[in-house]
């Protein structure tokens, strides 16, 4: 018959997995040759390292952009320009350069066409009022041709009213006559008519003299009684 062994409940190796096991520790002896380069218990142990390996959550690092990276940044995208497929939009057209196969095309450009006028008698779809044009006068054969060569109003001279009415006063201004004696008569600009007040009412005026010195001897006159 085959022998069946149950897993032990003591120890760590081969422990019964259906039973609760306490923490187990092992002690070793001092090695025969010590490592002289060991830093001792001062070295730092990463807390994410366990006896089963590295155990930690996802971690990310942010580095500088590499020189060879040609990926566009978020600012280069324009999501607002992207049309929504489910929305209706009007048709759009683009105008490109003329191809080399149409270099000999004789079709005129859009700015070569002229629309019909909307002012005047030649509007095709509207009723217009009568229009007239004024041309120059014909010298020969016209209805205004002057065969008798009669002079116009501008050819007559205006009669001076003094010849058939009372003659008005006339004045002339001549230069200053030269005399042998030098005249000292003042000119018109030397007079000041605005300062003359002999014929106008005016307020009383006062004048102030100079201040006399206190050290001046007063004038004393003996008066006989």
N, CA, C and O of each residue as an XYZ file, in Angstrom:
900
protein
N       0.857     -1.177      0.000
C       0.000      0.000      0.000
C       0.890      1.222      0.000
O       2.038      1.186      0.442
N       0.305      2.350     -0.529
C       1.090      3.587     -0.612
C       0.898      4.390      0.654
O      -0.192      4.476      1.218
N       2.006      4.976      1.077
C       1.963      5.795      2.279
C       1.553      7.212      1.917
O       2.046      7.780      0.942
N       0.656      7.777      2.699
C       0.160      9.148      2.487
C       0.592      9.988      3.662
O       0.319      9.641      4.811
N       1.280     11.114      3.381
C       1.753     12.008      4.423
C       0.980     13.328      4.346
O       0.817     13.903      3.270
N       0.530     13.775      5.449
C      -0.145     15.073      5.506
C       0.893     16.182      5.624
O       1.942     15.980      6.235
N       0.614     17.359      5.044
C       1.578     18.470      5.155
C       1.664     18.943      6.599
O       0.655     18.970      7.304
N       2.845     19.312      7.039
C       2.989     19.744      8.436
C       2.376     21.131      8.647
O       2.190     21.910      7.712
N       2.071     21.402      9.926
C       1.552     22.725     10.324
C       2.563     23.512     11.130
O       2.238     24.548     11.710
N       3.779     23.022     11.165
C       4.873     23.669     11.887
C       5.970     23.985     10.886
O       6.295     23.174     10.018
N       6.524     25.152     11.017
C       7.579     25.536     10.104
C       7.046     26.328      8.910
O       5.894     26.761      8.879
N       7.928     26.497      7.937
C       7.565     27.325      6.778
C       7.564     26.510      5.495
O       6.708     26.701      4.631
N       8.535     25.589      5.370
C       8.645     24.817      4.149
C       7.607     23.695      4.189
O       7.526     22.959      5.172
N       6.816     23.563      3.128
C       5.814     22.513      3.032
C       4.689     22.668      4.028
O       4.087     21.662      4.402
N       4.369     23.862      4.479
C       3.313     24.078      5.472
C       1.953     23.847      4.838
O       1.759     24.074      3.644
N       1.025     23.397      5.649
C      -0.330     23.129      5.163
C      -0.981     24.467      4.783
O      -1.122     25.361      5.618
N      -1.374     24.587      3.513
C      -1.908     25.858      3.045
C      -3.309     26.125      3.548
O      -3.821     27.235      3.401
N      -3.941     25.116      4.145
C      -5.272     25.327      4.712
C      -5.205     25.829      6.143
O      -6.234     26.168      6.727
N      -4.050     25.882      6.696
C      -3.880     26.327      8.072
C      -3.157     27.684      8.080
O      -2.420     28.020      7.153
N      -3.384     28.430      9.125
C      -2.742     29.732      9.301
C      -1.318     29.519      9.754
O      -1.062     28.719     10.654
N      -0.397     30.220      9.148
C       1.018     30.080      9.499
C       1.524     31.389     10.062
O       1.177     32.461      9.565
N       2.326     31.310     11.072
C       2.932     32.501     11.688
C       4.169     32.898     10.903
O       4.715     32.083     10.159
N       4.617     34.126     11.055
C       5.846     34.535     10.349
C       7.033     33.717     10.805
O       7.149     33.368     11.980
N       7.910     33.416      9.874
C       9.085     32.584     10.161
C      10.331     33.381      9.857
O      10.360     34.145      8.892
N      11.337     33.218     10.647
C      12.602     33.922     10.494
C      13.709     32.885     10.522
O      13.565     31.824     11.131
N      14.787     33.190      9.876
C      15.953     32.287      9.862
C      17.173     33.041     10.327
O      17.293     34.240     10.075
N      18.068     32.372     10.993
C      19.310     32.953     11.499
C      20.467     32.174     10.908
O      20.457     30.944     10.853
N      21.451     32.913     10.474
C      22.649     32.300      9.901
C      23.850     32.656     10.759
O      23.828     33.608     11.540
N      24.860     31.891     10.598
C      26.076     32.171     11.337
C      26.931     33.209     10.656
O      26.667     33.572      9.510
N      27.915     33.678     11.313
C      28.820     34.654     10.766
C      29.636     34.020      9.655
O      30.180     32.931      9.839
N      29.734     34.680      8.499
C      30.551     34.091      7.430
C      32.010     34.069      7.833
O      32.476     34.857      8.655
N      32.707     33.133      7.218
C      34.122     32.973      7.570
C      34.953     34.149      7.083
O      35.893     34.562      7.761
N      34.622     34.695      5.920
C      35.365     35.830      5.355
C      34.412     37.019      5.198
O      33.483     36.987      4.391
N      34.657     38.042      5.969
C      33.820     39.236      5.892
C      34.198     40.096      4.687
O      35.374     40.206      4.341
N      33.226     40.684      4.072
C      33.469     41.598      2.944
C      33.848     42.965      3.491
O      33.026     43.668      4.079
N      35.107     43.327      3.286
C      35.570     44.592      3.822
C      34.922     45.806      3.131
O      34.910     46.891      3.712
N      34.379     45.653      1.898
C      33.777     46.778      1.184
C      32.290     46.959      1.451
O      31.658     47.814      0.831
N      31.721     46.180      2.352
C      30.288     46.282      2.611
C      29.991     47.570      3.377
O      30.727     47.901      4.306
N      28.915     48.322      3.012
C      28.609     49.555      3.734
C      27.993     49.326      5.091
O      27.859     50.275      5.862
N      27.606     48.091      5.419
C      27.004     47.855      6.719
C      25.505     48.111      6.685
O      24.919     48.240      5.610
N      24.889     48.186      7.846
C      23.438     48.379      7.903
C      22.979     49.783      7.529
O      21.784     50.065      7.612
N      23.885     50.679      7.120
C      23.491     52.037      6.775
C      22.934     52.167      5.362
O      22.345     53.199      5.037
N      23.098     51.165      4.518
C      22.647     51.300      3.134
C      21.125     51.321      3.093
O      20.445     50.746      3.942
N      20.619     52.006      2.072
C      19.171     52.235      1.940
C      18.545     51.087      1.183
O      19.025     50.693      0.120
N      17.459     50.546      1.740
C      16.722     49.453      1.112
C      15.422     50.045      0.564
O      14.661     50.666      1.305
N      15.172     49.855     -0.711
C      13.956     50.367     -1.330
C      12.747     49.697     -0.686
O      12.695     48.469     -0.619
N      11.762     50.485     -0.206
C      10.599     49.823      0.431
C       9.738     49.055     -0.543
O       8.904     48.256     -0.119
N       9.912     49.269     -1.844
C       9.118     48.516     -2.816
C       9.690     47.134     -3.103
O       9.071     46.351     -3.824
N      10.853     46.825     -2.556
C      11.463     45.516     -2.762
C      11.009     44.567     -1.661
O      11.169     44.851     -0.474
N      10.460     43.473     -2.057
C      10.028     42.432     -1.115
C      10.803     41.157     -1.414
O      11.639     41.107     -2.317
N      10.502     40.137     -0.635
C      11.189     38.851     -0.867
C      10.676     38.156     -2.118
O      11.270     37.193     -2.603
N       9.535     38.678     -2.639
C       9.001     38.117     -3.884
C       9.374     38.945     -5.101
O       9.012     38.591     -6.224
N      10.104     40.060     -4.893
C      10.483     40.923     -6.000
C       9.995     42.356     -5.803
O       9.592     42.740     -4.705
N      10.037     43.123     -6.856
C       9.622     44.526     -6.814
C       8.100     44.617     -6.857
O       7.467     44.086     -7.769
N       7.522     45.286     -5.879
C       6.065     45.406     -5.787
C       5.721     46.881     -5.583
O       5.920     47.428     -4.498
N       5.207     47.517     -6.629
C       4.830     48.941     -6.559
C       3.836     49.232     -7.675
O       3.695     48.456     -8.619
N       3.139     50.380     -7.548
C       2.202     50.790     -8.572
C       2.904     51.376     -9.784
O       4.125     51.532     -9.782
N       2.147     51.698    -10.811
C       2.777     52.285    -12.009
C       3.370     53.662    -11.697
O       2.756     54.471    -11.002
N       4.541     53.907    -12.208
C       5.243     55.182    -11.995
C       5.639     55.749    -13.337
O       6.006     55.020    -14.259
N       5.558     57.083    -13.432
C       5.871     57.773    -14.677
C       6.894     58.856    -14.388
O       6.942     59.413    -13.291
N       7.684     59.133    -15.357
C       8.703     60.195    -15.258
C       8.548     61.139    -16.446
O       8.141     60.712    -17.526
N       8.867     62.408    -16.258
C       8.753     63.436    -17.292
C      10.166     63.919    -17.631
O      10.885     64.431    -16.774
N      10.537     63.746    -18.875
C      11.857     64.124    -19.338
C      11.733     65.201    -20.399
O      10.635     65.516    -20.857
N      12.855     65.755    -20.779
C      12.883     66.762    -21.838
C      12.614     66.124    -23.190
O      12.841     64.929    -23.382
N      12.126     66.935    -24.130
C      11.837     66.437    -25.469
C      13.142     66.132    -26.195
O      14.073     66.937    -26.183
N      13.197     64.998    -26.809
C      14.383     64.626    -27.558
C      14.555     65.460    -28.816
O      13.578     65.980    -29.355
N      15.758     65.589    -29.276
C      16.044     66.395    -30.455
C      15.482     65.782    -31.731
O      15.098     66.505    -32.651
N      15.433     64.493    -31.792
C      14.977     63.825    -33.012
C      13.471     63.601    -33.035
O      12.955     62.995    -33.974
N      12.750     64.082    -32.011
C      11.301     63.863    -31.979
C      10.619     64.900    -32.850
O      10.787     66.099    -32.624
N       9.855     64.467    -33.838
C       9.131     65.348    -34.748
C       7.632     65.308    -34.511
O       6.857     65.746    -35.362
N       7.216     64.788    -33.363
C       5.775     64.687    -33.087
C       5.230     66.077    -32.758
O       5.814     66.773    -31.928
N       4.124     66.505    -33.386
C       3.571     67.835    -33.059
C       2.991     67.861    -31.654
O       2.525     66.844    -31.141
N       3.024     69.034    -31.041
C       2.488     69.205    -29.705
C       0.979     69.364    -29.711
O       0.365     69.419    -30.777
N       0.373     69.438    -28.526
C      -1.098     69.608    -28.462
C      -1.571     70.915    -29.083
O      -2.694     70.987    -29.582
N      -0.732     71.953    -29.062
C      -1.161     73.236    -29.616
C      -1.234     73.271    -31.124
O      -1.816     74.200    -31.686
N      -0.660     72.285    -31.801
C      -0.694     72.266    -33.258
C      -1.993     71.689    -33.814
O      -2.250     71.801    -35.013
N      -2.791     71.091    -32.988
C      -4.047     70.509    -33.446
C      -5.160     71.537    -33.342
O      -5.116     72.413    -32.478
N      -6.151     71.443    -34.205
C      -7.325     72.328    -34.203
C      -8.577     71.464    -34.258
O      -9.141     71.255    -35.332
N      -9.015     70.963    -33.109
C     -10.215     70.107    -33.141
C     -11.467     70.860    -33.569
O     -12.400     70.254    -34.096
N     -11.503     72.203    -33.346
C     -12.719     72.930    -33.712
C     -12.914     72.996    -35.220
O     -14.032     73.236    -35.676
N     -11.865     72.792    -36.007
C     -11.987     72.803    -37.460
C     -12.431     71.466    -38.043
O     -12.771     71.372    -39.222
N     -12.425     70.467    -37.229
C     -12.806     69.138    -37.728
C     -14.331     69.063    -37.779
O     -14.976     69.201    -36.740
N     -14.923     68.850    -38.944
C     -16.396     68.794    -39.026
C     -16.938     67.540    -38.359
O     -16.316     66.478    -38.382
N     -18.096     67.691    -37.775
C     -18.758     66.546    -37.134
C     -19.435     65.718    -38.229
O     -20.216     66.261    -39.009
N     -19.155     64.433    -38.298
C     -19.734     63.632    -39.412
C     -21.251     63.585    -39.397
O     -21.872     63.451    -40.451
N     -21.859     63.693    -38.220
C     -23.315     63.567    -38.147
C     -24.048     64.884    -38.391
O     -25.276     64.892    -38.476
N     -23.324     65.993    -38.506
C     -23.959     67.287    -38.723
C     -23.994     67.620    -40.213
O     -23.125     67.198    -40.975
N     -25.004     68.377    -40.611
C     -25.110     68.815    -41.996
C     -24.265     70.068    -42.188
O     -24.174     70.902    -41.287
N     -23.659     70.199    -43.333
C     -22.835     71.358    -43.628
C     -22.961     71.689    -45.114
O     -23.206     70.802    -45.932
N     -22.793     72.962    -45.461
C     -22.912     73.348    -46.878
C     -21.716     72.872    -47.674
O     -20.674     72.557    -47.100
N     -21.849     72.815    -48.971
C     -20.709     72.383    -49.795
C     -19.595     73.414    -49.763
O     -19.855     74.613    -49.664
N     -18.377     72.958    -49.845
C     -17.200     73.831    -49.829
C     -16.382     73.568    -51.079
O     -16.313     72.448    -51.586
N     -15.777     74.621    -51.548
C     -14.988     74.547    -52.778
C     -13.627     75.186    -52.526
O     -13.474     76.024    -51.637
N     -12.689     74.796    -53.284
C     -11.333     75.346    -53.202
C     -10.901     75.809    -54.589
O     -11.278     75.215    -55.599
N     -10.106     76.878    -54.625
C      -9.592     77.429    -55.877
C      -8.085     77.217    -55.892
O      -7.376     77.685    -55.002
N      -7.611     76.523    -56.886
C      -6.192     76.272    -57.009
C      -5.586     77.002    -58.195
O      -6.262     77.780    -58.867
N      -4.327     76.750    -58.444
C      -3.636     77.378    -59.560
C      -4.075     76.749    -60.881
O      -4.552     75.615    -60.922
N      -3.905     77.499    -61.935
C      -4.222     76.978    -63.267
C      -3.188     75.920    -63.649
O      -1.984     76.140    -63.519
N      -3.664     74.792    -64.113
C      -2.761     73.712    -64.479
C      -2.057     74.036    -65.801
O      -2.486     74.912    -66.552
N      -1.014     73.339    -66.053
C      -0.243     73.579    -67.267
C      -0.994     73.145    -68.517
O      -0.668     73.596    -69.615
N      -2.005     72.270    -68.371
C      -2.770     71.837    -69.529
C      -3.777     72.896    -69.967
O      -4.287     72.837    -71.086
N      -4.071     73.873    -69.090
C      -5.026     74.928    -69.430
C      -4.336     76.264    -69.686
O      -4.950     77.323    -69.555
N      -3.080     76.211    -70.045
C      -2.358     77.467    -70.275
C      -2.855     78.183    -71.529
O      -2.721     79.402    -71.634
N      -3.424     77.444    -72.476
C      -3.937     78.043    -73.702
C      -5.447     78.239    -73.673
O      -6.066     78.434    -74.718
N      -6.033     78.189    -72.505
C      -7.476     78.361    -72.396
C      -7.828     79.829    -72.607
O      -7.237     80.706    -71.977
N      -8.793     80.104    -73.495
C      -9.179     81.468    -73.843
C     -10.422     81.933    -73.082
O     -11.001     82.965    -73.418
N     -10.826     81.195    -72.084
C     -12.006     81.607    -71.308
C     -11.641     82.827    -70.472
O     -10.629     82.794    -69.773
N     -12.427     83.905    -70.515
C     -12.077     85.099    -69.730
C     -12.235     84.850    -68.239
O     -12.960     83.952    -67.810
N     -11.543     85.661    -67.471
C     -11.595     85.553    -66.017
C     -12.897     86.148    -65.488
O     -13.598     86.841    -66.225
N     -13.236     85.887    -64.212
C     -14.496     86.443    -63.671
C     -14.541     87.966    -63.676
O     -15.621     88.543    -63.803
N     -13.403     88.625    -63.543
C     -13.442     90.094    -63.515
C     -13.549     90.722    -64.899
O     -13.566     91.947    -65.019
N     -13.621     89.912    -65.935
C     -13.793     90.442    -67.286
C     -15.260     90.665    -67.646
O     -15.563     91.367    -68.610
N     -16.161     90.076    -66.883
C     -17.584     90.233    -67.154
C     -18.094     91.503    -66.499
O     -17.602     91.901    -65.443
N     -19.072     92.137    -67.114
C     -19.686     93.352    -66.576
C     -21.181     93.127    -66.461
O     -21.825     92.668    -67.404
N     -21.731     93.455    -65.294
C     -23.161     93.291    -65.070
C     -23.928     94.420    -65.740
O     -23.378     95.507    -65.915
N     -25.171     94.198    -66.116
C     -25.958     95.269    -66.740
C     -26.202     96.396    -65.741
O     -26.322     96.142    -64.543
N     -26.274     97.630    -66.216
C     -26.465     98.753    -65.291
C     -27.864     98.753    -64.700
O     -28.808     98.234    -65.294
N     -27.979     99.349    -63.508
C     -29.270     99.465    -62.835
C     -29.754    100.905    -62.803
O     -30.814    101.185    -62.243
N     -28.992    101.829    -63.398
C     -29.379    103.238    -63.470
C     -29.337    103.658    -64.937
O     -28.368    103.377    -65.641
N     -30.382    104.325    -65.389
C     -30.415    104.790    -66.754
C     -31.499    104.113    -67.578
O     -32.266    103.310    -67.047
N     -31.574    104.426    -68.869
C     -32.657    103.893    -69.714
C     -32.406    102.504    -70.264
O     -33.271    101.947    -70.940
N     -31.246    101.931    -69.994
C     -30.917    100.650    -70.618
C     -30.944     99.494    -69.626
O     -30.177     98.542    -69.768
N     -31.806     99.564    -68.635
C     -31.968     98.451    -67.707
C     -32.862     97.417    -68.369
O     -33.991     97.749    -68.729
N     -32.413     96.173    -68.550
C     -33.181     95.220    -69.363
C     -34.493     94.787    -68.739
O     -35.440     94.530    -69.483
N     -34.615     94.688    -67.421
C     -35.813     94.125    -66.800
C     -36.629     95.162    -66.052
O     -37.501     94.784    -65.270
N     -36.387     96.474    -66.254
C     -37.114     97.504    -65.537
C     -37.565     98.595    -66.506
O     -36.971     98.813    -67.562
N     -38.650     99.274    -66.099
C     -39.169    100.387    -66.901
C     -38.447    101.657    -66.465
O     -38.380    101.967    -65.275
N     -37.917    102.374    -67.419
C     -37.160    103.579    -67.117
C     -37.893    104.807    -67.648
O     -38.660    104.719    -68.607
N     -37.649    105.950    -67.015
C     -38.218    107.212    -67.454
C     -37.493    107.707    -68.696
O     -36.383    107.259    -68.984
N     -38.104    108.619    -69.430
C     -37.414    109.129    -70.628
C     -36.121    109.844    -70.269
O     -36.044    110.553    -69.265
N     -35.125    109.650    -71.092
C     -33.809    110.235    -70.869
C     -33.443    111.094    -72.066
O     -33.779    110.780    -73.207
N     -32.753    112.175    -71.783
C     -32.354    113.106    -72.829
C     -30.869    113.382    -72.681
O     -30.303    113.273    -71.593
N     -30.268    113.731    -73.765
C     -28.843    114.078    -73.767
C     -28.675    115.469    -74.364
O     -29.435    115.871    -75.245
N     -27.690    116.190    -73.887
C     -27.425    117.545    -74.352
C     -26.071    117.554    -75.053
O     -25.036    117.227    -74.473
N     -26.123    117.939    -76.310
C     -24.894    117.958    -77.091
C     -24.445    119.402    -77.327
O     -25.109    120.344    -76.895
N     -23.340    119.561    -77.997
C     -22.804    120.891    -78.285
C     -23.604    121.565    -79.409
O     -24.306    120.901    -80.172
N     -23.485    122.874    -79.493
C     -24.184    123.647    -80.533
C     -23.489    123.510    -81.882
O     -22.268    123.627    -81.982
N     -24.281    123.261    -82.907
C     -23.715    123.136    -84.251
C     -23.476    124.540    -84.833
O     -24.358    125.398    -84.782
N     -22.328    124.752    -85.360
C     -21.993    126.056    -85.933
C     -22.687    126.272    -87.285
O     -23.109    127.386    -87.597
N     -22.801    125.239    -88.060
C     -23.372    125.374    -89.400
C     -24.512    124.373    -89.550
O     -24.369    123.194    -89.229
N     -25.630    124.861    -90.037
C     -26.769    124.005    -90.325
C     -27.660    123.731    -89.138
O     -28.638    122.996    -89.273
N     -27.362    124.295    -87.973
C     -28.186    124.065    -86.803
C     -29.287    125.095    -86.674
O     -29.287    126.123    -87.352
N     -30.249    124.791    -85.767
C     -31.342    125.731    -85.594
C     -30.882    127.000    -84.877
O     -31.566    128.022    -84.935
N     -29.781    126.951    -84.229
C     -29.284    128.131    -83.532
C     -28.189    128.860    -84.313
O     -27.476    129.701    -83.766
N     -28.068    128.527    -85.593
C     -27.022    129.186    -86.382
C     -27.411    130.647    -86.644
O     -28.517    130.915    -87.115
N     -26.521    131.583    -86.347
C     -26.763    133.021    -86.529
C     -26.240    133.415    -87.913
O     -25.051    133.664    -88.108
N     -27.172    133.461    -88.859
C     -26.763    133.810    -90.221
C     -26.503    135.302    -90.378
O     -25.725    135.695    -91.247
N     -27.140    136.153    -89.550
C     -26.952    137.606    -89.665
C     -25.782    138.117    -88.843
O     -25.468    139.307    -88.873
N     -25.133    137.214    -88.105
C     -23.974    137.584    -87.286
C     -24.330    138.693    -86.289
O     -23.574    139.651    -86.127
N     -25.475    138.558    -85.628
C     -25.888    139.552    -84.638
C     -25.006    139.434    -83.407
O     -24.774    138.327    -82.920
N     -24.502    140.573    -82.886
C     -23.656    140.486    -81.689
C     -24.471    140.115    -80.468
O     -25.656    140.441    -80.401
N     -23.877    139.455    -79.518
C     -24.533    139.058    -78.283
C     -24.548    140.170    -77.259
O     -23.976    141.233    -77.497
N     -25.199    139.945    -76.109
C     -25.277    140.995    -75.086
C     -23.910    141.407    -74.558
O     -23.746    142.544    -74.115
N     -22.943    140.528    -74.591
C     -21.636    140.877    -74.044
C     -20.846    141.799    -74.965
O     -19.816    142.341    -74.564
N     -21.324    141.980    -76.205
C     -20.583    142.848    -77.124
C     -20.920    144.317    -76.929
O     -20.211    145.174    -77.457
N     -21.961    144.635    -76.201
C     -22.335    146.030    -75.988
C     -21.626    146.570    -74.751
O     -21.402    145.849    -73.779
N     -21.271    147.878    -74.811
C     -20.615    148.537    -73.694
C     -21.670    149.163    -72.785
O     -22.682    149.678    -73.260
N     -21.431    149.114    -71.494
C     -22.351    149.679    -70.523
C     -22.172    151.197    -70.460
O     -21.055    151.703    -70.356
N     -23.308    151.916    -70.527
C     -23.259    153.383    -70.494
C     -23.002    153.864    -69.078
O     -23.601    153.372    -68.121
N     -22.094    154.841    -68.957
C     -21.779    155.400    -67.650
C     -22.983    156.191    -67.135
O     -23.464    157.076    -67.842
N     -23.502    155.897    -65.895
C     -24.663    156.652    -65.380
C     -24.389    158.138    -65.197
O     -25.337    158.923    -65.186
N     -23.133    158.559    -65.052
C     -22.822    159.981    -64.861
C     -23.086    160.803    -66.125
O     -23.109    162.033    -66.077
N     -23.287    160.115    -67.261
C     -23.523    160.849    -68.503
C     -24.973    161.297    -68.658
O     -25.246    162.261    -69.374
N     -25.916    160.604    -67.990
C     -27.305    161.008    -68.130
C     -27.979    161.220    -66.755
O     -29.179    161.492    -66.699
N     -27.214    161.098    -65.641
C     -27.739    161.366    -64.311
C     -26.844    162.364    -63.603
O     -25.805    162.763    -64.130
N     -27.250    162.768    -62.398
C     -26.454    163.709    -61.624
C     -25.142    163.051    -61.224
O     -25.107    161.947    -60.681
N     -24.091    163.754    -61.507
C     -22.771    163.199    -61.269
C     -22.450    163.225    -59.784
O     -22.642    164.248    -59.128
N     -21.975    162.139    -59.261
C     -21.619    162.042    -57.861
C     -20.241    162.576    -57.576
O     -19.472    162.821    -58.506
N     -19.897    162.768    -56.291
C     -18.569    163.298    -55.951
C     -17.477    162.311    -56.329
O     -17.662    161.095    -56.277
N     -16.354    162.860    -56.704
C     -15.191    162.056    -57.083
C     -13.983    162.564    -56.328
O     -13.818    163.770    -56.143
N     -13.155    161.664    -55.899
C     -11.960    162.011    -55.129
C     -10.766    161.311    -55.752
O     -10.879    160.258    -56.380
N      -9.644    161.929    -55.556
C      -8.381    161.355    -56.038
C      -7.349    161.469    -54.928
O      -7.392    162.421    -54.150
N      -6.445    160.545    -54.838
C      -5.397    160.524    -53.830
C      -4.050    160.605    -54.537
O      -3.689    159.761    -55.359
N      -3.326    161.659    -54.178
C      -2.026    161.892    -54.794
C      -0.936    161.715    -53.756
O      -1.216    161.576    -52.565
N       0.283    161.720    -54.201
C       1.421    161.631    -53.312
C       1.716    162.950    -52.610
O       1.173    163.989    -52.985
N       2.568    162.915    -51.599
C       2.933    164.114    -50.849
C       3.768    165.034    -51.750
O       4.724    164.613    -52.401
N       3.369    166.285    -51.753
C       4.110    167.261    -52.575
C       5.467    167.562    -51.954
O       5.595    167.663    -50.734
N       6.446    167.700    -52.778
C       7.803    168.004    -52.311
C       7.978    169.516    -52.183
O       7.706    170.260    -53.125
N       8.428    169.959    -51.025
C       8.705    171.377    -50.767
C      10.138    171.541    -50.326
O      10.795    170.594    -49.894
N      10.594    172.739    -50.443
C      11.978    173.025    -50.060
C      12.164    172.995    -48.554
O      13.237    172.632    -48.070
N      11.122    173.376    -47.798
C      11.209    173.413    -46.351
C      10.734    172.076    -45.783
O       9.700    171.544    -46.187
N      11.505    171.549    -44.844
C      11.141    170.262    -44.252
C       9.943    170.436    -43.332
O       9.975    171.257    -42.415
N       8.908    169.681    -43.570
C       7.705    169.788    -42.784
C       7.809    168.913    -41.545
O       8.331    167.800    -41.600
N       7.308    169.425    -40.433
C       7.297    168.680    -39.179
C       5.865    168.376    -38.744
O       5.599    168.113    -37.571
N       4.965    168.416    -39.696
C       3.567    168.133    -39.381
C       3.417    166.656    -39.011
O       3.881    165.796    -39.760
N       2.787    166.337    -37.884
C       2.618    164.916    -37.526
C       1.644    164.209    -38.467
O       0.723    164.821    -39.008
N       1.861    162.951    -38.642
C       0.992    162.171    -39.498
C      -0.262    161.700    -38.779
O      -0.423    161.970    -37.589
N      -1.162    160.996    -39.482
C      -2.407    160.536    -38.846
C      -2.159    159.575    -37.685
O      -2.957    159.511    -36.750
N      -1.083    158.846    -37.741
C      -0.837    157.886    -36.665
C      -0.331    158.507    -35.391
O      -0.298    157.844    -34.354
N       0.078    159.799    -35.441
C       0.582    160.447    -34.235
C      -0.530    160.951    -33.335
O      -0.284    161.252    -32.166
N      -1.734    161.050    -33.843
C      -2.864    161.536    -33.054
C      -3.528    160.369    -32.318
O      -3.511    159.223    -32.767
N      -4.109    160.713    -31.170
C      -4.826    159.734    -30.346
C      -6.204    160.288    -30.021
O      -6.390    160.842    -28.937
N      -7.166    160.162    -30.905
C      -8.497    160.730    -30.630
C      -9.184    160.063    -29.441
O     -10.025    160.686    -28.792
N      -8.839    158.797    -29.141
C      -9.527    158.126    -28.042
C      -9.152    158.686    -26.675
O      -9.841    158.421    -25.690
N      -8.051    159.469    -26.602
C      -7.634    160.040    -25.328
C      -8.260    161.413    -25.067
O      -8.093    161.971    -23.983
N      -8.946    161.935    -26.009
C      -9.572    163.247    -25.840
C     -10.873    163.060    -25.069
O     -11.754    162.315    -25.496
N     -10.986    163.736    -23.942
C     -12.179    163.620    -23.084
C     -12.697    164.984    -22.644
O     -13.368    165.091    -21.617
N     -12.391    166.024    -23.414
C     -12.829    167.355    -23.031
C     -14.313    167.564    -23.165
O     -14.874    168.417    -22.477
N     -14.959    166.830    -24.013
C     -16.388    167.006    -24.247
C     -17.212    165.861    -23.667
O     -18.402    165.741    -23.957
N     -16.567    165.000    -22.829
C     -17.275    163.881    -22.226
C     -17.241    163.995    -20.710
O     -16.333    164.610    -20.151
N     -18.220    163.408    -20.050
C     -18.236    163.354    -18.594
C     -17.260    162.290    -18.131
O     -17.220    161.182    -18.666
N     -16.485    162.642    -17.138
C     -15.506    161.695    -16.635
C     -15.423    161.798    -15.122
O     -15.785    162.820    -14.539
N     -14.941    160.723    -14.484
C     -14.810    160.683    -13.031
C     -13.604    161.500    -12.597
O     -12.692    161.731    -13.391
N     -13.592    161.946    -11.323
C     -12.422    162.721    -10.857
C     -11.164    161.868    -10.845
O     -11.213    160.671    -10.564
N     -10.042    162.495    -11.152
C      -8.765    161.799    -11.181
C      -7.808    162.366    -10.159
O      -7.849    163.563     -9.871
N      -6.967    161.551     -9.618
C      -6.009    161.957     -8.595
C      -4.630    161.479     -9.023
O      -4.477    160.490     -9.740
N      -3.635    162.223     -8.554
C      -2.252    161.862     -8.832
C      -1.502    161.740     -7.522
O      -1.814    162.447     -6.564
N      -0.548    160.884     -7.464
C       0.249    160.639     -6.252
C       1.672    161.113     -6.505
O       2.276    160.816     -7.536
N       2.199    161.876     -5.511
C       3.559    162.384     -5.626
C       4.568    161.434     -5.041
O       4.257    160.276     -4.759
N       5.797    161.930     -4.855
C       6.868    161.101     -4.323
C       6.886    161.215     -2.813
O       6.364    162.184     -2.263
N       7.476    160.246     -2.131
C       7.604    160.275     -0.669
C       8.845    161.106     -0.301
O       9.934    160.848     -0.812
N       8.679    162.119      0.601
C       9.795    162.968      1.032
C      10.559    162.291      2.154
O       9.992    161.506      2.913
N      11.853    162.595      2.259
C      12.697    162.010      3.292
C      12.389    162.627      4.656
O      12.059    163.809      4.756
N      12.503    161.808      5.706
C      12.248    162.303      7.060
C      13.370    163.221      7.571
O      13.184    163.966      8.533
N      14.512    163.154      6.925
C      15.653    163.953      7.379
C      15.745    165.300      6.670
O      16.683    166.061      6.910
N      14.825    165.591      5.839
C      14.835    166.874      5.150
C      14.284    167.969      6.080
O      13.243    167.788      6.712
N      14.998    169.110      6.154
C      14.547    170.215      7.041
C      13.277    170.814      6.493
O      13.218    171.181      5.320
N      12.234    170.922      7.348
C      10.988    171.496      6.846
C      11.139    172.996      6.583
O      11.981    173.667      7.180
N      10.337    173.482      5.714
C      10.370    174.903      5.364
C       9.600    175.689      6.432
O       8.393    175.511      6.592
N      10.327    176.582      7.177
C       9.732    177.413      8.257
C       9.830    178.856      7.838
O      10.924    179.350      7.568
N       8.744    179.521      7.779
C       8.691    180.932      7.390
C       8.077    181.728      8.522
O       6.995    181.395      9.007
N       8.777    182.804      8.955
C       8.258    183.675     10.014
C       7.190    184.603      9.445
O       7.411    185.338      8.483
N       6.079    184.537     10.051
C       4.976    185.376      9.596
C       4.754    186.462     10.638
O       4.481    186.150     11.797
N       4.862    187.689     10.265
C       4.656    188.825     11.191
C       3.175    189.063     11.426
O       2.380    189.097     10.486
N       2.811    189.229     12.701
C       1.410    189.453     13.041
C       1.163    190.939     13.262
O       0.038    191.340     13.560
